[in-house]
Amino acid sequence: MKKLTFLLLTIISLSAAAQKPDAWKISADQINPSAYYGITVANGMIGIVSSPEPFKIKDVVLAGAYDLYGRGRVSNFLRSFNLLNMQLDIDGRRIGSADVSHMKQELDMKHASFTTSFDYGDKATVSYTYYSLRQLPFTVLMDVNITAKKDITINSGSVMEAPDALKDVQNYYNEIDRPHVVISLLTSSAKSPTGKLLMSASNTFLFSEPHGQEPRVIHEMWDNNMHLMKFTRKIKAGESYRYSIAGSSITSAHHDDPLNEAERMTIFAKLEGRERLINFHNKAWDKLWESDITVEGDDQSQQDIHSMLYHLYSFVREGTDMSPSPMGLSGLGYNGHVFWDTELWMYPSILVLHPEMAKSLVEYRFNRLAAAKRNAFNHGYKGAMFPWESAATGVEETPVWALSGPFEHHITACVGIAAWNYYCVTQDKEWLKEKGWPILKETADFWSSRVERNGPGKYEIKNVVAADEWAENVDNNAWTNAAAKAVLQNATAAAKLLGVTADPDWMQVANNIPILKMENGVTREHATYNGEGIKQADVNLLSYPLKEVSDPQQIRKDLEYYETRVPNEGTPSMTQAIFSLLYARLGDGEKALHFFKDGYLPNLNPPFRVIAEGKGGTNPYFATGAGGLIQSVLMGFGGLEITPQGITQVKSTLPRQWKSLTITGVGVEKKIFSVKK
């Protein structure tokens, strides 16, 4: 009996070990096209979204490429040319989903690559891996390996296809013949729907044979929207054959001559070669992962945290003035627009772990400050009023049927707070003088003109859409008022640091903005709030990130009240993230873990655990939620705090299941913080 019990325990133990989530890889070997939500490989500029179909890509999304078309009469993200779609014939038969077996797909988060592998009957085993190359912002690579089980002939084609929204498509094919190389360029260009942008893409084969022995490439024109290049090769039984496709996509929003530049960048990739391309890509991701979060004792949470971090890293790029939308580069969700989702939810985690990347997000707002000043002027205010939805130019891009455009003014406070936090983390006084101060000054001027002065303690902010967006056209919203107050205080502090004179009215206003309370002592969400359900955290944001509410008893009172006002459906995951963060700081690790997991587990979609915006949602990947949840780990369980003196650590609590939490590569100095039992 003891032997049998031991045997059963061993089997259970081995089974559990086999099912243990990998910290760095998310795999799927049950591919169901009807329940498939693609996962994204991106480099902060190009996003490639996976497909369940062999050799197909669902979407190629290019950051910064917008035009007026489709939903809401406002700018929308443009799909780029699908420059990695392929077709493969083996012995004259085209491979499709019905022809393959043992199909497996795997995302390697460590090095941002996505691999699909399968068997094709008794003829071949096939695998292909694609990369959005981190070192080359506009360039992608697909690496193909075919192992023959018997003698076969392959015919492989690279297909260039234009999205339906583009017009005036032009297709080109060129061969550049040099003594040491032949470069076959498959190229397309097209105009965006209004003709504002020229979008171009080009790709080429990278062969493994020595020059002069590589296959002959043939070009085929199918129609205006699609053409391809292909080659044929025989592979003997037991032999493996490898080849690659490198391609680049760029628009006139990024370069004055996108057609020629797309081809130049593709030629550059061709002559760099597969090994160098992958090597530099891997090194770039190794550098990113020097800033990491390690959880001991909860393997699934570790994998999920890596997935959240991976997506945040994938959707942002150092050295740009681009800022991620709620869905990042995973598709066209929210038209690719930039909201408070960036400044309040994604940005803080990126700022703490990679301030050099976070700088791009603040640069986005600085370079659109003039548009925000015009927006304030149009509404009768001073300073700068940032748009609720922003795209290429920084003008208001919210569809007119959404009241958030004219009224969700707290976005202007979020931008000011983000600018101040960049200084706090980096202590870069020169940046504060040149770019942070203009943002802080103009946002403070906005709020001093926005308040209505109705007597001492009644500098009210009326007629706004709250952070809780179900509360429209309300007065004295808790988050809006407290965030405005924070900007006025931060601008005054920045002026003192820089030795310039702050407008004395800023602190006069800050000291008179009311934060309302209900009769039970709970902070009131807005002047007419009476216990109704809330879409997302509002009042609780006064405890974090604002520190407006700092008394632990008040924090708990507000938490216990508002956590019961969030319905089970229809709300985004950032709310639970804030609950988690605050409970961790209050010392309740179990409740903190409950809300952490409730913030995303009900939102996951198969087969790669991609996060949707709401419970049961189908619009992944929700980078906003990932940003909030990572904050709950960094600033909640990890106790990190952004202060005017830099990043510090306050007391916090781990759940029982987590034995330790280690955060590496924090801030400019790349410090290590840890919490242990």
N, C-alpha and C positions, 0 to 999 in steps of 0.2 A: 504493500500500500504506500509506504514511504517513497519507494522508487517511482511509482506511478505519479504521486504528487509532485516529486522533484522533476519528472519528465514533463508534466503539464506546465509547471512553472517555467521550465526552460523554454518550452515552445512559446508560451505567452511572452516571455522576455525577449526572445528572438523576433517574434512578430512585432512587438512594440518597437524594437530597435530598427526593424525594417521600415516601419512607418514613421520613424522619427523625422520631423521636418528638418530639411537642410537649411542652415543659416543663410546660405548664399544662393541656392538654386530652387526655383519653383518649377516643378515638372508636371506634365499631364500626359497620361497614356490612354486616357479614354476621351477621345476627341468627338464631341457631338456637335455638328454644325448648327443645329437648331437651338442649342444652349451654349453658345460660344461667345465670349466677350474678349476681344483681343487685348493683348498687353503691348506696351509701347517700348521701343528702343529709341532713345533720343539723345542728342548732344547739346541741348539748349537752343538749337536752331532748326534742325530737321527731326521730326518724329515719324517713325515707321511703326504702323499698327499691324499686328499679326492677323493671319487668316487661317481658318481650318483647312483650306484648300492647298494641296501641294503646290509649291512654287508661286504662290500668290501672296500679295500684300493687300490688306484692306484699305489702308490710307497712307498717304505721305503728306504730312502737314508741315508747312514752312512758316516759322515765326516771322512776324512783322509784315506779312503779305495780306493786305486787306483791300477790299473794294466794295462798292455799294451794289448789293444784289440780295435777293432772297428775303429773309425774314426782317420785318420791321422798318424797312426803308433806311437802314443804317449800315455801316461798314461791317463786313463779315470776313472771317478767315477764308482764304482761298485754299482749296486742295491743290497740291502740286502735281506735276506729271508723275504717274506711277512708273518710276524708272527702275524698279527691281522685279517687276513681274516677269516670270519666265515660263517657258514651255519645254518639256522634255519628252522626246520620242525614244523608245527603245525597241529596236527591231521593227520600226515602222509604226508602232502603236503609241499614241499620245497617253501619257500617264495622267489619270484623274483620281479623285477620291475613291471611286469604286474599285480601283485597280490595286490599291496598296493595302498592306497589313502591318501590324505591329507599329503603327504610327505613334511617335512620341514627340512632344514639343517641350522645350526647356529654356527658361530664362536664366541666364547666369548674371546675377546682379553685381557680382564682384567686378566683372569686366564688361558689363552692358552688352551682352550678345544674346541672340535668340537662335536656337538650333531646332530644326525639324529633321527627324530621321524616320525611315520606313523601309520595308521590304517590298520589292516588286516581283512577286511570284518566285519562280526558281531562277530568275535572270540576274537580279542585282539587289544590292543594299545601297540605299541612297541617303545622304545627309547634306544639309546646307545650313549655313550660319550667316546671319547678317548683322551688320554693325552700322550704327550712325557714328562715324568716326569722331572721337572727342577732340582730336588735335586739328581736325579740318572741319570748320563749322558747316560747310555746304556740301560735304561729301559723304557718301555711303558706300558700303562694300558688302557683296554677297559672295561667300566662299562655298563652293560645291565639291562634294567628294562622292564618286560612284565606284563601288566595288562590284566587279562582275562575278557572278556565280558560274556562268558559262560564257562562251564567246558571244559578245553582243556588239551591235552597232548603235551608237547614240546619235541623236540629232537634237542639239540644244539651241534654243532661241531666246534672245533677250528682247522683250516686248516693251516698246515705249508707247504709252497710252495717255491721251489728254482727257482730263475731267470734262464732263458735259458743260460746265459753266463757262469754260474758256472759249474764245472765238478767234477766228482768223489763224487757225493752226497752220504752222509751216513745218515741214519735215525735211531733214537734211541727213545725208550720209557722206562721210569723207574718209579717205584712207591717206594717212601720212606715212610715207615710205622712207625710212632712213636705213643706212647700212647696218645699224645695230638693232632696229626695231621696226615693226609695222603696227601702226595704231589705227584701228577701225573705230570711227566715232559715229554713234547713233544719236542724233540730236533732234530736238523739237523746240519750237517756241510758239507762244500764243499770247494774245492780249486778254487781259482780265475783262469781266463783263461790260464795264463802261469804257474800256480802252485805256484806262488810267495807267495800268502797269503792263510791262512786258515780262512774261514769265518764261524761263528757258531751262532746259534740262538736257544732259548729255551723259552717255555711258559708253563703256568699252570693255572688251574681254581682256582678262589677264590670264595668259596660258602658262603652264608649267614647263613646256618643252623649250629647248634652246632655240634661239632665233634661227629661222630657216626651216625648222621642223614643226612649227605650230600649225594648227589646222587653218584651212582657207575659210574666210568669213564671207558670207553672202548676205546681201541686203534685199529685203522684200518690202514693198509698199502695199499696204492693204487698203487703207482709205485715209482721209484727211486726219482722222483722229488717232490712227494707230499704224505703226510700222515696226519692223523688227530686223535684227541681224541674227544669223545662225551659222552653225558649223556642224560638221559630221566627223565622227571618229569611231574607230573600232577599238574595243577593249577585250583583251583575252581573259579567259577564266582565271580567277584568282588575282587579277591585276586591279589596282586602284588607280583611278584617274581623277586629278584635281584641277579645277579651273575656277576663276573668279570673275565677278563683274564689279567694276568700280564706276560710280556715277556721281554727278554733281547737279544741284538744282539751285537757282538763284533768280531774283527778280530785279526790276529797275528800282524797287524800294531799297535794295541793298547795294546796287552797283549801277553805274551809268551805262554799262555795255554788257547786259546780262548774257546775251547770246554767245559772244566770244569768250566771256569769262567762264561760262559753264564748260565750254570745251577746253579752255586752258587748265581749269582745275581738274578736269578728268584726265587730261594728258599728264598733269603733275602726279596724280594718283597712280596712273599706269606705270610711270617710270620710277616712282618710289618702290613699287612692287608690293606684293601681298604681305611678305614677312615684315617689312618695315612698317607698313600701314598698321598691321595688327599690333606690332610691338609698341609703337608710339601710342596707339589707342589704349592698350593695357596699362602702360606706364602712367598715362593721364588719369585713368580711373584709380590706379593704386594711390596716386597722390590725393585724389578726392576722398578716398576711404581712410586716409590718415585721420580724418574727423569722423568718428564712428560712435555707435552706442552698442554696448555689450550687456546683455541680460543673462545672468546665470540662474538656471532653475526652471525656465519656461521656454522650451524650444520653439513652440508655435508663436509666442509673442516675439521672440527674437527674429524669426523669419519675417513676421509681419512688420516689425519695426524697420528691418532692412529694406523691405519693399517700399514702405512709406518714404524712407530716406532716399532710396534709389530713384523714386519718381521725382522728388523735389530736386535732386541733383541733376536729373535728366532734363528737367524743364527750364533750367536756369543756366546762363552762361556768363562767365566773367568777361569784362571788356566790352560790353554792349550797353545800349540804353533801352533794352527790351525787358518786359515784365510779364510774368505768366498769367494766363487766364485761369478761372477755376478748374478747367479740365486740362490745363497745360498744353502739351503737344499730342494729346491722345485722340484728338478729333476736332470737330467744329463746334463743340458745346459752348453755349453762351456767346456764340459768334466770335470766340477768341478774344473777347473784351477783357479789360483789366478793371477789377472792382476793389473794394476794401479787402477782399479775399487775399490779395497780395500783401498789403501792409500789415494787416492785423493777424493773419493766419499763417501764411507761408513764410513771409519775410523774417520773423523773429528767429525761427529755427535755423534758417540759412545764415542769418547774421551771426548767430552764436557759433556756428560750426565753420562757416566760410564767409567771413566778412568781405573778402575780395569779390565773391559772387553776388553778395547782397548789394554791393555798391551799384551794380547794373540796375537794380530795381529802383534805387533812389535816383539814379541818373535819368531813368525814364521820366520821373516826375519833374526833375529840375529842367529838363529840356522841353517840357510842355508847360512851364510856369506861365509863359506869356498867354497861352490859350486859357489857362485858369483865371488869369487876371481879366481877360476879356469877358469870361463867363460871369465873374463877380460884377463887373460893370453892367452887363446886360440885366442882372437881377437887382440892381440898385445898391450893391454893396461895395465896400472897399476891399483892397487886398486881392487875394486869389481864392477862387471857389473851384475846387477840382470837380470834374464830372463824375457822376456815379458810375457810368460805363465809359471807358476810354479805349481808344484804338491807336491808329497811327499818329494822328495829329494832336490829340489831347482835347479835342472838342467833345461836347456831350454826345454820346452815341447810344443813349437809352431809347428804345422805341417809345413813341409818344403815349402809347396806351399804358405804360408803366409809370406810376406816380413817383417812383424812386428817382427819376431823372431830375425833375424840378425840386424835389423836397428832401432827398436823403443826404442831408448836408454833412453828416458825421464823417463822410469820406475825407473831407478837408482836414478834420482833426487827425484822422488816421495817418495822412501823409505827413503832417507836421510832427507827430509822435515818432514816425519812422525815421525822419531826418535827425531828430534829437538822439534817438537810440543808436543811429550809426556813429555819431560822435562818441556817445557813451562807451560803446564797445571798442572803437578804434583809437579814441583819444587823439584823433587827427584834427588839430586846431586849424591847420591850413585849409583842409576841406570844409570845416565848419564856417570859416570866414568866406570862402569862395562860393560854396553851394548850399551848405546847410543853413546859414544865416538868411539868405534870400527866401528860402522856403519857409523858415520859421517866422520871419518878419511878415511875409505876405499872408500866411495862414492866421497869424495873430491879429493882423489888421482886419482880416475878414470877420473874425469872431467878435472883435470889439465893435464892429459896425452891424453885426448880425443881431446882437442882443437888443431887446426892448427894455428901456430903463424905466421901471415902474416903482422906484423907491429903493431904499437900502435893503439889501438881501433879496431884491426882486429884479435882477437883470435877467429877464426871462428870454428863453429861446422858444418861440412859438411856431406852430405850423410846420412840423417836420415829419418825415417817415422815420420811425425808430430803427435801431439795430434789429429789434424784433419787428420784422417787416409786415406782420399782420396788424401792427398799430400804425395806421396812416393818418397824417394830418393831425397830430396830437401836439400838446404843449409840454414843455419842460421834461422831455424824455431823459431818463437817468443817464444812459450812455452818452447821448449827444452833449448834454450839459457838462458832465464830468470830463469828457474828452476835450471839449472846448476849453475848459478850465486848465487842463493839463498843458495844452498848447500855449496858452497865455503865460503860464508859469515857466515852461521850457524856453520860450522865446526870451523871457526876461533873464533867465539864467544864462542863456547863450550870449546875450548882450554884455552881461557882466564879464564873462570869460574873455570876450573879444575887446573889452574896453570901449564899447560904444554905448550910447545912451539909449536905454529902452524907453519906449513910450510909457509914461507912468499910468496911462489909462488901462494898459493891459492888466496890471495887477488890481487896479480898481474894479475892473470888470470881473476878473477871476474871483475876487473875494466876495462878490455879490451874486454869483450864479447859484441858484438854489438847487439842492438835491432833496427831493421830496421824500417824506415818510408816510406810511399808513398808520392807522391807529394802533395796530398790533406791533409797531416798531420796525416792521420790514420796510426796506427801501422801496419806494413806489416807482414802478416803471415809467409812468407818465401821469400827467395831472388827472386824467379821467380813468386811469386803470382801476379795475375792480375785480381782480382775481381770474380773469379769463385766460384761456390757453395761450401759450407763446410759441412762436415759430422757432426761436433760438435765443441763446443767452443774451441778455441785455444788462440787467441790474448786476449780475454776477461778475461782469467785466470790470466793475468798479473796484473789485478786490484784486483782480489780476486782468489786465496788466497795469491798471492805473494806480493802485494803492490808495485810491480815494477812500475806500472802506478798508481799514486795517485792523480793527478790533476783532479778535477771533470769534467772540460771541456774536457780533453783528454779521460776520462772514457766514457763520454757521446758520444763523437765523434766516439770512437771505437765501442760502443754499437750500435749506430744508423746505422753504416756502416755494421757490420757483422750480425745483426739481419735480414737484408734483403737478406743475402747470404745463409740462411738455408732453404732448400726445405721443402715442406709440408710432405714428406714421406721419409723413409729410414734413419732417424737420431734418435739417442737415446735421452732420455728425460733430460739428464744432462745439455744439452745446454740451454734449456729454464730455468732450475733451476738457472744457473749462470746469465742469463739475469734478472730473477726475483730478485735475491739477489742484484745485482748492482743497479737496478732501485729503490728498496726499500731504499738503502743507499743514492741514489741521491734525494730522497724525492718524487718520483712518485709512490705512493702506488697503483694507479689503473693499471698502466702498469705492476708493479711488480706482482699484483694479476693475471693479464691476462697471463703472462708468467708462473706463478706458475701453474695455471690450465691447460694451454696448454701443460705443461710438462707431464701430466699424463691422463687427461680426455679422449683424443683421443686414449689412449693406454689401456683403461680398458676392461677387458673381463668378461663375465657373469659366474656364477651368483653372485660372491663375490667381484666384483670390483678389481680383481687382475691385476697388472700392467705388461704389456708386454714391451719389449725393445723399440719398435717404434710404431708410429701411425698405428693402424690396425694390429699390430703384434699379434702373437699367441704363444709366448714363455715365459709365466710368470713363476715365479715371478721375476721381474727385480729389484733386491735389489740395484744395482748400481744407478738406477734412484731414488729409494726411498731415498738413502743416499744423493744424490744431492738435492732433493726437501726438505728434512729435514734441510739441510744446509741453503737453501734459507729462511726457517722459522727462524732458530736459529740465523744465522749470517746476514740475510737480514732484515726481518721484526723485529727480536729481537735485532739486532745490536750487537750481541756478537762478540768479537774479541779475538783471541789467540795472546798473546804478551809474550815476554821473562819474564815479571813480573807476568804472569798468565792470567786469563780470565777477560776482561774488557767489557764495553758496550759503543758503539759509537752511534751517532744520527741516527735514522732510522724513517721510516714512515709506518703506517698501512693503508690498503685500507679502504674506507668508510664503507664497510660492517662489518669489524672487529672492534668491540668496544674496545676490549683489548686482549692482548697476555701475558700470564704468563708462564714462564719457570722455573720449580722447579728442585731441585737436581742437580745443575750445579757444575761440578768440584769436586775436592777432598773434599772441604768444604761444598758441597751440598747447594750452595747459591740459592736464588730466584731472578730472573730478570723479570721485567715486562715493557710493553709498553702500554700506555693508550691514548685514544683520549684527 
